[in-house]
Amino acid sequence: MNKRDSSIVYLILGIYALMVNWYYNHGIIMLILAYIFWPLYLIYELLTGNLSHGMWKTIPLSYFK
C-alpha cells in the first residue's frame, strides 16, 4: 500500500470516528476532541462495545436516511 492509499484509509476512518462520536454525544466539544484524538477514540469505542451487534454499520446508515 503506497502513501496515497494509506492516507485515504486514514481519512475515511477519521470521518467514521467523527460520525460515531456525533451519534452518541451530539456535542461540539466532544466532536473536536474526537477529531484530534480519533484513533484513540475509535479504539475506545471498539473496546467498550459501542460498535458491537451491528452498530458499526447502523451508525453510518443513520446519516444517509
Secondary structure, DSSP 8 states (H G I E B T S, - for coil): --HHHHHHHHHHHHHHHHHHHHHHH--HHHHHHHHHTHHHHHHHHHHHTTTTTTHHHHHHHHHT-
